[in-house]
Amino acid sequence: MTPQQRQAAIDRAVGATAAAYGGAAGGGQMLGTLLGVGIGCSVGAATAGTLTLVATLGTLTPLAVAGGCVLGGVTLGGLGSALGGAVTGVPALLQTGTQQYNQLRADGVL
């Protein structure tokens, strides 16, 4: 096997692993973002944006509810995206990476 063939096989293996991770992580990021925004908006609206203390009805003005919804949605939406991508992407990365490594070993590339 020439060095060029060896490098091409390794490049294909890395490409397959990256594609598997990207596909799996993308779905998890989308779901995590949707859940995070939904939960964050609800929590933010109920707490008028403090995200810690439940507001009383007297302090819940429409502006506070809207601002709290936006703040909560942005905060938990971002966290949900990161968590969702990791939860779904890392297992795919490990599985595909292991499979590609084993194939390279079996083919005598490594």
CORMO-V529363 format. One record per residue. N is the residue number from 1. RES is the residue in one letter. SS is DSSP state (H for helix, E for strand, L for the rest). Layout:
N&RES&SS  N&RES&SS
This chain:
1&M&L  2&T&L  3&P&H  4&Q&H  5&Q&H  6&R&H  7&Q&H  8&A&H  9&A&H  10&I&H  11&D&H  12&R&H  13&A&H  14&V&H  15&G&H  16&A&H  17&T&H  18&A&H  19&A&H  20&A&H  21&Y&H  22&G&H  23&G&H  24&A&H  25&A&H  26&G&H  27&G&H  28&G&H  29&Q&H  30&M&H  31&L&H  32&G&H  33&T&H  34&L&H  35&L&H  36&G&H  37&V&H  38&G&H  39&I&H  40&G&H  41&C&H  42&S&H  43&V&H  44&G&H  45&A&H  46&A&H  47&T&L  48&A&L  49&G&L  50&T&L  51&L&L  52&T&L  53&L&L  54&V&L  55&A&L  56&T&L  57&L&L  58&G&L  59&T&L  60&L&L  61&T&L  62&P&H  63&L&H  64&A&H  65&V&H  66&A&H  67&G&H  68&G&H  69&C&H  70&V&H  71&L&H  72&G&H  73&G&H  74&V&H  75&T&H  76&L&H  77&G&H  78&G&H  79&L&H  80&G&H  81&S&H  82&A&H  83&L&H  84&G&H  85&G&H  86&A&H  87&V&H  88&T&H  89&G&H  90&V&H  91&P&H  92&A&H  93&L&H  94&L&H  95&Q&H  96&T&H  97&G&H  98&T&H  99&Q&H  100&Q&H  101&Y&H  102&N&H  103&Q&H  104&L&H  105&R&H  106&A&H  107&D&L  108&G&L  109&V&L  110&L&L
